[in-house]
Amino acid sequence: MKKVYIAGALNSDAVGYVKNMHTMIRMANEVRRAGYAVYVPCLDVLMGLVDGNYNYMDYFDNSQPFMLSCDAVFVCPNSETSKGTQAEIKSAQEARIPVVYSVVDLILLG
């Protein structure tokens, strides 16, 4: 099963953060139903809640090795302007990992 990293905007006010997580998980479920294994970095929020002391780089540094091991990066809608998502897109492109913006494009990758 091919692995797909779900990239998307997260940082926002509290309500925006929860809405962004909702979008990432909803899109991850679509990708999963299309037959792919997914890594959803926003789920690391649970680790941060338990630890109580995570900062941005703790989350980002944990997710990047997983992204670099994936077969594709899926960018959630309306996330292209997020600085974190832009960094993930750049890293994926440098590693020659395909970046897609729709489930259809992901399926067309084969």
ABEGO torsion letter per residue (X at the ends): XBBBBBBBBABBBAAAAAAAAAAAAAAAAAAAAAGBBBBBAAAAAAAAAAAGABBAAAAAAAAAAAAAABABBBBBBGAAABAAAAAAAAAAAAAGBBBBABAAAAAAAX
